[in-house]
Amino acid sequence: MKDLFIPEYLQPNYDPFYFHFSSKTHILSYEKKISPRSVKKFLESVFSNKEIVKNYGSIGVSVIQNEQILSEIFSLSYIKRIDITLFRPNPDDHGSLDDIMMNTMEKSGASEIHLGIVGASKTGVVATEEIKSLSKLALRHGEVEARGYDPQNNLVVRSSKNHPVTEKISYDPEVSSDRDTFRKAVLGYRPQ
């Protein structure tokens, strides 16, 4: 019997998974069998295609991050520094802060905005509503990182980068299929 040769580029360990792309919100939801970083890298390579860039312009890809990390950041006993990075949103993503940032970036020709907030030595950074709003926006279009001290006075670095939004769902195969369960979860199905 002859050995079978499968070229590396054919992905011999192919494993299908469910996904849903909302053309309205531009959010891709998928069954986690691959990392968000891998999905982001793949989409960036697809969107860097010359024809796509020529026809639609530059298209950004962001991983939506979990809001829980902001609670962890803003609960630090003393915040020494907060770095907020905002990537240029796609032109048809909407929201009041999104619109302000898009307008600012378009007028200035920027593709990213980096905001470094360093606290005064006595008070540290005070988490104002403006800082919280920009941080929340960065969870969709960027990232947030903070350096500060916990209650035991240990230096801590907290970053949103490695905290993608995930949702665990389970199902009973006797009641519904994995496909239907995924679909209902993604579409926000709420039984009455």
N, C-alpha and C positions, 0 to 999 in steps of 0.2 A: 504494500500500500504506500502511495506517495504522500508526503507531507503537504498539507495545504498552506500556501503562502498568501497571507492577507496583508496588503500594503498598510502601513501605519495610518495614512490619511483617510482610510475607509472606516475608521472607528469600529473595530471589530467587537467592542463591548457595548454596542448600542443598547440603550435602555430607554424606551419611550416614557414620556411624562405628560401630564395635563398642564395646559396653560390657558390664560385668557388675556386678551389685549383689549382694553377699552379705547375705542377711537375717540371718545368724548374727553376722557381724562388723561389719555396717553399713559395709563398705568398697566404694566404687564404683571400679572399675578401668575405664579406657577407652583407646581408641586416641587418641593425641595428635594431634588436629587442631585442638584448642582449648586454651587455657591453663588450668592449674589454678585460677587466679584467676577466670576467666570461669565455670568450672563451679561454683566456690564461690559466686560472686555469684548465679548462676541458682538454685542449690539454696536459698540463703538467701531469695530472693524467693518461691520455691514454699512453703517452710516457714513463711513469715510470713503466709500465708493465714489469715484469721480463723477459719475452720472447723477447720483443722489445729491451730492454737494452742488453740482451745477444747477440742478432743477429746483432744489429746496433750500439750499444754503447749509450752513453748519448746523448739525443736530446734536444737542447735548443729551447725555444719558446720566441719570442720577439714581442712586439706590436710596429709597425712602427709609429713613431711620426711625427707630422707636422713640416716642416721646418720653418714655420712662428715664432715659439717660439724662434728660434735662432736669428732672427731679433730683437725680443723683448729683448733677453738677451744682445746682442751686442750693442743695442742702449741705454743701461743704461749710465747715465752721468759718473758714476764712478763704476767700477766693483771691489769689494773687494776680491771676491773669486769665482772660477769656479771649480765645481767638475764634472769630467767626469768619468762615469762608463761604461766599455766595457765588455759585456758578450762574452764568447767564441762562435764564429760563428760555425755553422755546417760545417763539412769538405768539403761539396760540394757547399757551397756558395762562389761565386767568386767576385773578385774586388781587385785592387792593395793594398789598405789599409787593406781590409779584409784579404788578403794573409799575409801581414806583421804581423797583429795582431794574426792571427791563428798560424803562425810560432813561434812568440814570446811566445804565450800561450802553444803551444805544447812542445817547448824546456824547458820551465820553469815548466810545469805541472800545470799551472794556469787555473782556470775556469773563473776568472774575473780579470780585471785590473781597479784599482781606481787611478785616477790622480787628485790630489788636487792642484790647482794653486792659490797661494795667492799673491796678488799684493803688490808692494812696497807702503808705506804709501803716497808718493807724487803722483805717477802715477796711482796706481791701476793696474789691469790686462790689459795688452795691447792685444787685440784680434788679434794675428798673424794668418797667413794663416794656420800654423800647428795646432793651437788651433781650428780654424774654421773647418778644415778637420776632426780632431778627433771628434769634436762635431757633425758634420754631420754623421760620421760613427756611433756614439752612438745613433743617431735617429733610426737606423735599428737594432743595437745590443747593447742596453744599455739605458742610460739616461744622461741628462745634467741638472745640477742645478747651479744657480748663485745667489750670494748675492751682492747687490750693492745699489746705490742711484739713484733715478730718478731726473729729473730737479728741483723738489721742495725740494730736499735734504731729501726725505723720504727713509728709509731703505726698500728695496724690495727684495723678494725672488722669483725667477722665475725658474720653473722646466718643463722639457719636459714630465715628467711622465704622466701628465693628459691631454696631447694634442695629441691624436691619429689622424692619417690621416683619414679624412672622406670626402666624396663627396656627396653633395645633388644632386639627379637627379629627374627629374619629367617627366611625359609622358602624352600623350593624349590617353586615352583608345580607341578613335575612330580611331587612326592611328596605334598604336602598343600596345602590351601587356606589363604588368609590367615585366614579365619574359624576353621578348626580350630587353626591355630597360635596365634591369639590366645586361644582357649578353653583350650588346653592350658597356655599360659603363665600365665593367670590362675588356673586351678584347681590349679596346682602339679604338673602332670603330669610324672612322672619315668619315662622308659623304663627297663625292667629289663635 
